[in-house]
Amino acid sequence: MAQKIKVLFDLNIILDVLQEREPFYEMSAQLLAYAETGKIQGFIASHSLTTLFYLIQKGKSTAYAKVTITNLLQILKVASVDQSTIEQALSLPYKDFEDAVQMMAAVQCKADYLVTRNVKDFQPAPLSVIQPSELLSLI
């Protein structure tokens, strides 16, 4: 049996689903469903969880944020961010440090792809960065 595709989800893909942002919701939700059913192995960077919790708590409540994160952790594995991740991210020539940390978290968890709607923000890329539509066509 072939290895499952490993994918790190950029925070914008998760937010597309949670906030039902059109026209992105359908494709992003389908990818998360594939992670939930085990068709792909999905990851989220640990620092994305803190940002996500903050955004949900700000818009809804602490209790809602905890339930949402708990449910998300049933679907996605956490890609750790440690000193090595941060040091490697600092060496990337990205304008946005958060994007650099996302990329190195993807590299460290041995993801095949980082899926995002902002591919241009992750260049140069030490691994493949693709849009949701591209990943869906590969699955």
ABEGO torsion letter per residue (X at the ends): XBBBBBBBBBAAAAAAAAAGBOAAAAAAAAAAAAAAAGABBBBBBAAAAAAAAAAAAAABBAAAAAAAAAAAAAABBBBBBBAAAAAAAAABABABAAAAAAAAAAAAAGBABBBBABAAAAOBBABBBBBAAAAAAAX
